């Protein structure tokens, strides 16, 4: 791959990967309408926010894996020169299998990996700048109930760096990064864990999704492009094209379309 060789000659050793193939069951009914990575986040989407954050550090294209919601995802990514699409068929490969399927794209580069559904304000440039070029490196929250442990199976993951020498040993079959990469390296004392300094929100549920939007907006309602608000909206998200009628007062709500309004209390972050 001539472009990759040229990049390495300029000293670029990392490629960006945004994991986006999950089903998003816990985020239903929102994910009945669109794949989780395409759910609006402020003026953009979860996926586009993650691609922009990673691409600003590694350069583009950024790899995005696709399985659930395949047609909508491919349509959204069509003609995007800043994205390399990795289609996973007939089954999703999990977080580790997804990296194994990208060995040709990585072409000797290590991978800066994030999940599309994680919202944060961490400095990925600083995270990458501290990497020693050899060890697995993880930017995460402490495990719940264990504030003195930097990393564990229930940590909130912001980003990780998977060195090429380890990525090329992975198998392109359903498997998870914790099981096949992070835990073995942690137990061997070969994992570099960095503590996140601010809120990290996994938008896995409607409560968390609403909280992430409100956190980014400073608590103001988030009104999508083309949405019409004739009533009043408080601590809520109105998706692009949705309508709030003149007699409506939405509080702690996600108005997705004419048939889907999810009422929740935003999660604490």
N, C-alpha and C positions, 0 to 999 in steps of 0.2 A: 504494500500500500504506500505509494509514493508520498502522499500527503502526510501520513503518519511519520515516515522517515524524515521528512523535512521538519516536522514539528519537533521531533526528538533532537534534530541537529540544532534547533534553537533553544534546547533545554527544557521543553515541555514534556513532563513525564506522567501527567495525570489526564485521564479522560473522565467526563462526567456521565453518570448514570442516574436516571430518575425511575424508580420502581413504581409501576403504574398498572399492574395487571390484576390487582385484587378485585374481588366481587363487591365488597362494601355492604355486606348483609346488615350490619348493625346500623347503617345510616339510612336504611329504608324508613319511609317510602321515598325519600329523595332519590335514592339510587334506582328506583323503579322508573324514574324519568330520564336520568342520564347517568353515565358512569361516574363513580366517585371523583376521579381526577378532574372531571369537567364541571364539578359543582362550583358555582361562583364563589370567589374569595375577594371581597372588595370589588374593584373594577376589572379584575381578571379572573382566572380560574386557579384552583389548586395546582393543576399541572403546569400551567404557564408561569405561575409564580416560582415553582420549584426549578423549572428549566432555566429561568432567568437568573436565579440565585447561583445555580451551579455553573451555568455558562459564563457568568462574570468572573469565575475563578479559573475554570479549566479551558475556556474558549469553546467554540462550537465546531462540529455538531455535538449535541448531548444525546446519549442513547436513552430511548424510552421503550420499555417493554409493554406489549399489548396482548391482552387475552379477553377478559370480561369486558363487555361493551365494545367489542372489536370494531364494528361498523362505524359507530359514532366516534371512536377514538381515531380511526384511520381518516375519517372525513375531516376531523378537526386538525389533524397533522398533515394533511395533504399539501404538497408544495412548500413545506417548511424546510428551508435550507439549514436551519439551526438545530435540526433534530434528525437523529438516525433511529428509525423505527425497527424494533425487534419483535416480530410476531411469534407468539408462542402457541403452537397447535400440535396435537389436539388437546393438550391440557396445559394449565398454568404450571410454571416450573419452580415457583417459590423464589425467595430472595437470593439463595445461593445458585440454584439452577439457572436463574436469569443471567447471572454473571458468566457462568460457564458457556451459555449460548452466545455470549458477546465476545468470545476470544478473538475472532477475526476482526471485529471492530476495534477492540482494544489494541491488538497488534503490538504487544510488548509493553504497553502502558499500564500503569496501575490505575485503579478506579476510585474516584470520589463518588460515593453512593449515598443517595437520599431517598426517602419515601415521598411520593407526591402529596400524601395527605397530612404531612407534618408541617405545622406552621410555627415559625420561630423568628427571632431577630438576632441570631448568633452570627458572629463574624467568621464566615467560612474561610476567608483569606488568612486570618490569623491561625485558624485550625490547620490549614494546609501548610502554612509557613513553619509550624512547629514540628512537622513530620520529619522523622529521621531517614526516610527513604527505604526502610526495610521492614519495620514492624507493622502489624495491624494497628490502626489508630481509630478510636471511637469517641465521638462527641455525644454525651448523653447525660440524662438526669440520674441521680442516685436511685436505686431500687426503693419502692415504697416501704416505709418503716425501717430503712437502713441508711440514714443520711450520711454515715461515715464510710459507706462502701461506694466507690466511684462508679461501679458498673456491675450489673447483674441481669438475669433473664427477664426481669420486669422493668428494666430501665426504659425511659423514654428516649428513643434514638433520634438525634438530630442529623448526624452524618457519620460515615465511616470511610476509611481508606483501606482498600484491599490491595496489597502488593501483587504485582504481576506474577511473581514466582508462585504465589499461593492460588491466585485465580486460575492459572492454567492447569492446576491439579484438580479443580472442581469438576463435577460431572453434570452434564446438561439433563438432569432429571429432577423431579420435584424434591426440593430440599431447602432448608433454612440456614441463614447465615449464623444464627446462634449455635445451631447443632453442629455444623460442619466446619466452621471457621472461628467464630468468636470464642466459644467455650473452650475448644482445645487450646487456642492460643492464650487465653486467660489462665487456664490451669497450668500451662507451661511457663508462665511468667513472661510471655512474649507479646502481650497486648498493652498498648498505651491508651489508657482511659483519661479523657479530658472532661471535666465537669462543665455542663451548660451553666451560663450565668444568668439567664433570664427565663421567662415562661416558654414552655414547649407544649404545644397542643396537638395531640393526635386526633384528627377530625373523624373519629370512628363512629360517633353517635350524633344525633341531631343537637343534643345539648352542647357537645364539644365544638361542633361545627358553628353553631350560633355564637358561642363564646369567642371563638377565634376571629370571626368577622367583627364582633364588637370590640375586641381588644385592638385590632388593627385600625378601627375607625375612631378609637377613643370614646366609645360608648354611643356614638351617633348611629341612627338607623342607616342601613346600607341599602340603597335603592339602585337596582340594576338599570342598565341602559334600556330605554324604551318602556320602562315600567311607568304605570300611571297611578298616582296616589291622590285620591280625592278626599279620603278620610284622614285619619291621624295614625301615625306609626311611632311606636316607642320600643326601644331595645329589640329591634326586629330586622330581618333581612327580607327584601322583596326582590325576587329573581327578575332578570331581564324579561320584559314583555308582560309581566304579571300586572294585575289591576287590584287596587284597594278602593272599594266603593265609598261613596260620600257618607254613608252612615256607619262605616266600620271604624273601630279603634283597635288596632293590632298592638298587643303587648307581648313580649317574649315569644315571638312567632317567626316562622319561616313561611312566607307565601311563595310557593313555587309556581303555581298556575291556578286556573279557575277551579280546579278540583282537588288541589292539594295544599292545605295549610297545616303546618305542624306547630303545635303549641308546646313549648318547653321552657324550663327555667335554664338560663345559660349556666354552664358548669363554671365553677370557680377555678381561676388560673393564677 
